[in-house]
Amino acid sequence: MAVGEAAASRWLQRFLWPLLPLWCCVSPADFLKVEMEGKNQTVLLNDNVTISCKVSGSTPLDINKSGIIWYLKHQANETEHKVFVMYADIQKAFRPGASVSPAGLEKGDVSLHLPGVQLRDAGEYRCNVVVTPEEAQETVFLKVLASPECTLFQEQATVKNDGDKYILCKAYGFYPEDITITWYTWTQKNQEISAVITTGPAIKKEDGTFNITSRVRLEHNVTTYQCVISHRSLPTSCRLNFTQFWRESEMGNTWGPIETSFVAIGCFGVVAAAIIRLIYCYKKRKLLLRSHDPVPQEETKDLELDAFMMSSDGGWSEAVLTQMDNKNHMLSQRTCK
């Protein structure tokens, strides 16, 4: 037994000794490696993304002796499927638009390019490179975010809410679902006070993004409302302001909002109506004056002449003058009508 083991030991020594120099000359850097930039990568919805993957140890990469396969594993169902395959002169994209740059292959760059990223593109990507007889692979998780579109507007009063008015703050098309909406309200003296706030649940849309609405009731002692929306897709919070102006009512001490645009339009309408009425009266008076006969100045001159002649005889010049005055009075009345 001991003789057999000794014989086997001597045989291994004779076989492995010549290979020892070759083994010592192989450093860890000579083995195929795949390097990726971190374990997580984030992209916004509808943006383009390049998932980095670089090969070391075999650069420049000979594509005729290499194979590249990109896989995607969805986090929801843990299923893995091919995204892109390249081997020699064969290239196939299983996801529309997926590609690997042929120019980058010469430098050992097998990064995957995806245009117009959607929510379904999120998951774990595996970069698998085969350079016969070696194989290497690495993974990275791609997160897809959607930034909310923020709006702020005033809701009209309705019977169901007893005539109260509200300011609505809405966030559209965001992902993931977690979002924070905060209200800040100030009085005319810049004093922060509490308000009646109602925030509904996030509603999922067909494309996988979410919508949410929050509202605050308008109060008589509040002049400024601010809605602050925070989401992981936003580098800074979205802030929207609404300012209302108040005036004292002519009937008591109640207060009401001044709708400045309607006041301006109303004043303009009153002035315009007054100008139109003045023009109308002026034209109407002018037409009435033109519709009557001109004043017969000849009759007046005849009466004056008769009065002068009669007065020279000392007779009834006064009666003639009276007749002349009466006739002039009738003519003047006829002109003014």
Stockholm file with secondary structure:
# STOCKHOLM 1.0

chainA/1-337         MAVGEAAASRWLQRFLWPLLPLWCCVSPADFLKVEMEGKNQTVLLNDNVTISCKVSGSTPLDINKSGIIWYLKHQANETEHKVFVMYADIQKAFRPGASVSPAGLEKGDVSLHLPGVQLRDAGEYRCNVVVTPEEAQETVFLKVLASPECTLFQEQATVKNDGDKYILCKAYGFYPEDITITWYTWTQKNQEISAVITTGPAIKKEDGTFNITSRVRLEHNVTTYQCVISHRSLPTSCRLNFTQFWRESEMGNTWGPIETSFVAIGCFGVVAAAIIRLIYCYKKRKLLLRSHDPVPQEETKDLELDAFMMSSDGGWSEAVLTQMDNKNHMLSQRTCK
#=GR chainA/1-337 SS CHHHHHHHHHHHHHHHGGGHHHHHHCCGGGSCEEECSCSEEEEETTCCEEECCEEESSCSCCGGGEEEEEEEECTTTCCEEEEEEEETTEEEESSTTCBCCHHHHTTTBCCEEESSCCGGGCEEEEEEEEETTEEEEEEEEEEEEBCCEEEEEEECCCGGGTTCCEEEEEEEEEBSSCCEEEEEEECTTCCEECCCEEECCCEECTTSCEEEEEEEECCTTCCEEEEEEECTTCSSCEEEEEECCEEECSSSSCEEECCHHHHHHHHHHHHHHHHHHHHHHHHHHHHHHHHSCCCCHHHHHHHHHHHHHHHHHTSSHHHHHHHHHHHHHHHHHHHHC
#=GC SS_cons         CHHHHHHHHHHHHHHHGGGHHHHHHCCGGGSCEEECSCSEEEEETTCCEEECCEEESSCSCCGGGEEEEEEEECTTTCCEEEEEEEETTEEEESSTTCBCCHHHHTTTBCCEEESSCCGGGCEEEEEEEEETTEEEEEEEEEEEEBCCEEEEEEECCCGGGTTCCEEEEEEEEEBSSCCEEEEEEECTTCCEECCCEEECCCEECTTSCEEEEEEEECCTTCCEEEEEEECTTCSSCEEEEEECCEEECSSSSCEEECCHHHHHHHHHHHHHHHHHHHHHHHHHHHHHHHHSCCCCHHHHHHHHHHHHHHHHHTSSHHHHHHHHHHHHHHHHHHHHC
//
